[in-house]
Amino acid sequence: MAPRIWHAHVITCTALVLAVTGTPAHAQDRDLGRETLAAGDGWASEGTGTTGGSAADAAHVYTVTTWDEFRAALKDGGDAPKIIKVKGMIDAVSEGCDAFEAEGYDFQQYLADYDPAVWGHDTPVSGEQEDLRAASAAGQDKAIKANVPANTTIVGVGKDAGILGGSLQIKGVDNVILRNLTIEAPVDCFPQWDPTDDNRTGAWNSEYDGVVVYGSTHVWIDHNTLSDGRYPDSSLPSYFGKVYQQHDGLVDIVRGANHVTVSWNSFKDHDKTMLIGNSDGAGSTDSGKLKVTLHHNRFEGIVERAPRVRFGQVDTYNNHYVVTAGQKFGYTFGIGASSQLYATDNAISLPAGVSAAKTLKKWSEAPLTAENNYVNGKLTDLIAVHNAEIPEETLQSGAGWTPTLRTKVDSPRAVPGIVGQRAGAGKVC
């Protein structure tokens, strides 16, 4: 049976929008690169707000159609305000994985050398083929990562623009906007076999997130579509009895990142979707930071981490979470070390046989606020349901703070219709 997605009256995008000057403009005349985050729209509006490259002069406005052009535009002009317009789908791995292979690397030999029947499960892999795998991985790492400088707006042109297989690194900078992009998660061409992982049964471990916000501030991620695209996990082979995992996260916000708004995006068909804080031991960099707002996003076919939170004051409202029939499902909200999750006014659609108790997962003792959330159209106390069905992971209510940086909060009953129509690339209103 499919998940029960209820319907509601939908407010469509109007024919007129406000330009950055505040004057009416026809939608077709908009320059998304010049638009900035509205005051009060989530944590990224705190303090100086988020303007990206909206102040760029003509010399620092670029239209790119290839990965090489894209990376060159990012480097040009340093931290001067810049607008990069992505036209069409640009491919970071257009030559395929073979282009990154170090001489002498042989995957079949790798499998033979590290077969658990030969290597066992007691020690990490080492030797010639592991060294060559690591060298191959280093080649891919250098090729597919793109460092985004401060004061930058990256925006897709039209409805079918984005990035295939690249990893956007927003690292140690301030004031970045990503909008209207279709982002296909990077595929790790050379996952590492770790025989000691997963209680010494082994696992394939992959690298590369679609978007990484690392130690950066004032970042707005808006109206993008992010998924595994052409390479869903269901298409991946298995070796040594374990899925040859080639995906990591879609959007990870880590290592002291702060003041981030993630709005009106579509996250689809992915496993480890979003980490906010990536280590219980990162308190020295993360405490008092990782302040993130997620609103009006649609999560469909997501296995876990929507998001998983450590340390941060994370506000999640008016999102729609859709668990599809037959999909693997772990949890929606992960409650991690010192997290302060405030999750209200969301809509959740579950298929028959999946309990609302599974929407929450306790990793550490940390209270949360979860109020006025609707499951299949019915008001549901997520904490109470979780505690009743999973008493060994009893959660405490009360995040200890109340968000103030919210724009209009829609009725959660209307969220499925509103978000379904307006979230994702090509739907900027």
C-alpha positions in Angstrom: 0.0 0.0 0.0 1.3 3.5 -0.8 1.8 6.1 1.9 -1.4 8.0 2.6 -0.7 11.6 1.4 -3.7 13.8 2.2 -4.6 16.7 0.0 -5.3 20.4 0.8 -6.0 23.6 -0.9 -2.8 24.8 -2.5 -1.7 28.4 -2.9 0.1 28.6 -6.2 2.9 30.9 -7.2 1.6 34.3 -8.3 2.4 35.9 -11.6 4.2 38.7 -9.8 7.1 38.5 -7.5 9.1 41.1 -5.5 12.5 41.9 -7.0 15.4 42.6 -4.7 14.5 46.3 -4.9 11.1 45.6 -3.4 9.3 46.6 -6.6 7.0 44.3 -8.5 8.5 42.4 -11.4 7.3 39.7 -13.8 8.5 36.3 -12.9 10.2 35.8 -16.3 12.2 39.0 -15.8 13.7 37.9 -12.4 17.4 37.6 -11.9 17.7 35.0 -9.2 21.4 35.8 -8.8 20.5 39.2 -7.4 18.0 38.0 -4.9 18.9 37.7 -1.2 17.5 35.9 1.8 14.5 37.7 3.4 14.8 39.2 6.9 13.6 36.7 9.5 13.9 33.7 7.2 15.6 31.2 9.4 19.0 31.2 11.1 20.8 32.4 7.9 19.0 35.7 8.3 20.6 36.3 11.7 23.0 39.2 12.1 24.3 40.4 8.8 22.0 38.1 6.9 22.8 36.2 3.7 23.2 38.1 0.4 25.6 35.8 -1.5 27.0 37.4 -4.6 24.0 39.7 -5.2 26.3 42.8 -5.3 28.6 41.4 -8.0 29.7 43.7 -10.8 29.3 42.7 -14.4 32.9 41.3 -14.5 32.0 38.8 -11.8 28.8 37.3 -13.3 29.5 34.1 -15.1 27.4 31.6 -17.1 29.0 28.1 -17.2 28.1 25.0 -19.1 31.0 22.7 -18.1 32.6 21.5 -14.9 35.9 23.1 -15.8 34.2 26.4 -16.5 32.4 26.2 -13.2 35.5 25.6 -11.1 37.4 28.4 -13.0 34.6 30.8 -12.2 34.7 29.9 -8.5 38.4 30.7 -8.4 38.2 33.9 -10.4 38.1 37.1 -8.3 38.7 35.6 -4.9 36.1 36.6 -2.4 34.7 39.5 -4.5 30.9 39.1 -4.8 30.2 36.8 -7.7 27.2 35.2 -9.4 27.6 31.9 -11.2 24.8 30.8 -13.5 24.8 27.1 -14.3 23.2 26.4 -17.7 22.2 22.8 -18.3 23.5 19.8 -16.4 27.2 19.9 -16.0 29.0 16.7 -15.2 32.0 16.4 -12.9 32.7 12.8 -13.9 32.0 13.0 -17.7 34.9 10.7 -18.5 33.8 8.0 -16.1 35.5 6.4 -13.1 38.2 4.8 -15.2 39.8 8.2 -15.7 40.8 8.3 -12.1 42.3 4.8 -11.8 45.9 4.7 -10.7 48.1 2.5 -12.9 48.0 -1.1 -11.6 44.7 -0.8 -9.7 42.6 -3.9 -10.4 39.3 -4.1 -8.7 39.0 -7.9 -9.2 42.4 -8.3 -7.6 41.3 -6.0 -4.8 38.3 -8.3 -4.1 40.6 -11.4 -4.2 43.2 -9.9 -1.9 40.7 -8.7 0.8 38.1 -11.5 0.6 37.2 -12.2 4.3 38.0 -15.8 3.6 41.5 -14.7 2.9 42.0 -11.5 5.0 39.6 -12.1 7.8 37.9 -9.5 10.0 40.5 -8.6 12.5 42.6 -5.9 10.8 42.0 -3.1 8.3 43.1 -3.8 4.8 46.6 -2.9 3.6 49.0 -3.7 0.8 49.5 -2.9 -2.8 45.9 -2.9 -4.0 44.7 -0.8 -1.1 47.4 1.7 -1.8 46.4 1.8 -5.4 42.7 2.2 -4.4 43.6 5.1 -2.2 45.7 6.7 -5.0 42.7 6.3 -7.4 40.4 7.8 -4.8 42.7 10.8 -4.4 42.5 11.4 -8.1 38.7 11.5 -7.9 38.8 13.7 -4.8 40.8 16.3 -6.6 38.6 16.2 -9.7 35.1 16.4 -8.3 35.4 18.8 -5.4 34.6 22.5 -6.0 35.5 25.0 -3.3 32.9 27.8 -3.0 34.4 31.1 -1.9 32.7 33.7 0.3 30.1 36.1 -1.2 29.0 33.7 -3.9 25.6 32.9 -5.4 25.3 29.8 -7.5 22.0 29.5 -9.4 20.6 27.3 -12.0 19.2 28.8 -15.2 15.7 27.7 -15.9 14.2 24.4 -14.9 16.8 21.9 -16.0 20.2 23.0 -14.7 22.5 21.5 -12.1 25.5 19.4 -11.2 26.1 15.7 -11.7 28.6 13.9 -9.6 30.3 17.0 -8.1 30.8 17.9 -4.4 30.3 21.5 -3.5 32.6 22.4 -0.6 31.5 25.5 1.3 34.4 25.5 3.7 35.5 28.2 6.1 33.7 31.0 4.3 30.8 33.4 4.9 27.8 34.4 2.8 26.9 31.8 0.2 23.6 31.1 -1.7 22.7 27.9 -3.7 19.4 28.0 -5.6 17.5 26.3 -8.3 20.0 23.5 -8.9 19.4 19.8 -9.5 22.2 18.0 -7.7 22.9 14.3 -8.3 24.9 12.9 -5.4 28.5 12.1 -6.1 29.3 8.4 -6.7 32.4 7.2 -5.0 34.3 5.3 -7.6 36.6 3.6 -5.1 34.9 2.7 -1.8 37.1 1.1 0.8 36.4 -2.3 2.3 36.7 -2.2 6.1 36.6 -5.8 7.4 36.4 -4.5 11.1 33.3 -2.4 10.6 29.7 -3.4 11.4 30.6 -5.6 14.4 33.4 -7.2 12.4 31.1 -8.3 9.6 32.7 -5.7 7.3 31.3 -2.8 5.3 32.0 -0.7 2.2 32.7 2.9 3.2 32.2 5.8 0.8 33.2 9.5 0.6 31.8 12.7 -0.9 28.6 14.6 -0.1 26.6 16.6 -2.6 27.0 19.8 -0.5 29.3 20.2 2.5 28.9 23.3 4.8 32.1 23.0 6.9 32.9 25.8 9.4 31.0 28.3 7.3 28.4 30.9 8.2 25.4 32.5 6.6 24.5 29.9 4.0 21.1 29.7 2.2 20.3 26.5 0.3 17.0 27.0 -1.5 14.8 25.4 -4.1 17.2 22.7 -5.1 16.5 19.0 -6.0 19.0 16.6 -4.5 18.9 12.8 -5.0 20.9 9.8 -6.1 19.6 10.4 -9.6 20.8 7.8 -12.1 22.5 5.7 -9.4 20.0 4.7 -6.7 21.2 2.4 -4.0 19.0 -0.3 -5.4 21.3 -0.4 -8.5 24.4 -1.0 -6.5 26.0 -4.5 -6.4 27.1 -6.4 -3.3 30.4 -7.9 -2.5 31.3 -10.0 0.5 27.6 -10.0 1.4 27.5 -6.2 1.8 26.2 -3.5 -0.5 29.0 -1.8 -2.4 27.9 1.6 -1.0 29.0 4.5 -3.2 27.0 7.4 -1.6 27.5 9.5 1.5 25.4 12.5 2.4 23.3 14.9 0.3 23.9 18.0 2.6 26.1 17.9 5.6 26.5 20.9 8.0 29.5 20.3 10.3 32.5 21.6 12.2 31.3 24.9 13.6 29.1 25.8 10.7 26.5 28.3 11.8 23.5 30.3 10.6 22.2 28.2 7.8 18.7 28.1 6.2 17.6 25.1 4.1 14.3 25.9 2.4 12.0 24.7 -0.3 14.3 21.8 -1.4 13.3 18.4 -2.6 15.4 15.5 -1.1 14.7 12.2 -2.8 15.7 8.5 -2.7 18.8 8.6 -0.6 20.1 6.9 2.6 22.3 9.2 4.8 20.7 12.5 3.9 21.7 15.2 6.3 24.1 15.4 9.2 24.1 18.5 11.4 27.3 17.9 13.4 29.4 14.9 12.5 31.0 13.8 15.8 30.1 13.5 19.4 33.6 14.6 20.2 33.4 17.9 18.3 32.0 20.0 21.2 34.9 22.4 21.1 34.0 23.5 17.6 30.3 22.9 17.5 28.9 24.0 20.9 26.9 27.1 20.5 26.9 26.8 16.7 25.2 24.6 14.1 22.2 26.8 14.2 20.1 25.6 11.2 16.6 26.2 10.0 14.8 23.6 7.7 11.5 24.7 6.3 9.2 23.8 3.5 11.4 20.9 2.3 10.1 17.7 0.9 11.8 14.4 1.9 10.7 11.4 -0.1 12.2 7.9 0.0 14.8 8.9 2.6 16.2 6.2 4.8 17.6 8.3 7.7 19.1 11.6 8.8 16.4 14.1 7.9 18.3 15.4 9.8 20.5 13.8 12.5 21.5 16.5 14.9 24.4 17.1 17.3 24.8 20.2 19.4 22.8 22.7 17.3 19.7 24.6 17.8 17.9 23.2 14.8 14.4 24.5 13.8 12.4 22.2 11.4 8.9 23.4 10.5 6.5 22.9 7.6 8.5 20.1 6.0 6.8 17.1 4.4 8.3 13.7 5.1 7.1 10.9 2.8 8.1 7.3 3.5 7.3 5.2 0.4 5.9 1.7 0.5 8.6 -0.9 0.5 11.5 1.4 1.0 14.1 0.8 3.7 13.4 3.2 6.5 15.4 3.9 9.6 14.2 7.1 11.1 13.5 10.8 10.3 14.8 12.9 13.2 18.1 11.8 14.9 18.5 13.1 18.4 22.3 13.2 19.0 24.8 14.6 21.5 23.7 17.9 23.1 21.2 18.5 20.3 18.4 21.0 20.7 15.9 20.0 17.9 12.7 22.0 17.6 10.4 20.1 15.2 6.9 21.5 14.8 4.2 22.0 12.2 5.5 19.3 10.0 3.5 16.7 7.9 4.5 13.1 7.7 3.1 10.5 5.3 3.6 6.8 6.3 2.6 3.6 4.5 0.7 0.9 6.4 2.9 -1.0 8.7 5.3 1.9 9.5 4.7 3.4 12.9 5.1 7.1 13.8 7.3 5.9 16.6 10.1 5.4 14.1 10.2 9.0 13.0 12.4 9.7 16.1 15.7 8.0 16.9 17.5 8.5 20.1 21.3 8.5 19.9 22.1 10.5 23.0 20.3 12.0 26.0 19.0 15.4 24.7 15.5 16.9 25.0 13.6 18.1 22.0 10.4 19.9 21.2 8.0 18.1 18.8 4.6 19.7 18.7 1.7 20.1 16.2 3.0 17.5 13.8 0.5 15.6 11.6 0.9 12.0 10.6 -1.3 10.9 7.7 -3.5 13.9 8.4 -3.9 13.3 12.1 -2.3 15.4 14.9 0.3 13.1 16.5 2.4 13.5 19.6 5.6 12.0 18.2 7.5 11.9 21.5 4.6 10.2 23.3 4.2 7.6 20.5 7.9 6.9 20.4 8.2 6.5 24.2 5.2 4.2 24.3 6.5 1.9 21.6 10.3 2.2 22.2 10.6 2.6 26.0 14.3 1.7 26.0 14.9 5.0 24.1 12.7 7.3 26.2 13.0 10.9 25.0 12.5 14.0 27.1 10.4 16.9 25.8 11.5 20.6 25.8 14.4 21.7 23.6 15.0 24.7 25.9 14.6 27.4 23.3 12.0 28.8 21.0 12.6 29.9 17.4 11.9 33.5 16.5 13.3 33.5 12.9 10.4 32.1 11.1 8.4 33.6 8.2 4.8 32.4 7.6 4.1 29.1 9.3 1.5 27.2 7.3 -0.9 24.7 8.7 0.7 21.3 8.7 -2.5 20.0 7.0 -1.8 22.2 4.0 1.9 21.5 3.9 1.8 18.4 1.6 0.0 20.4 -1.1 2.1 23.5 -0.7 5.4 21.8 -0.5 4.6 19.2 -3.2 3.9 22.0 -5.7 6.6 24.5 -4.8 9.6 22.6 -3.4 12.6 21.7 -5.6 14.5 23.1 -8.6 12.5 24.9 -11.3 9.8 26.0 -8.8 11.1 29.3 -7.4 8.1 31.5 -6.7 
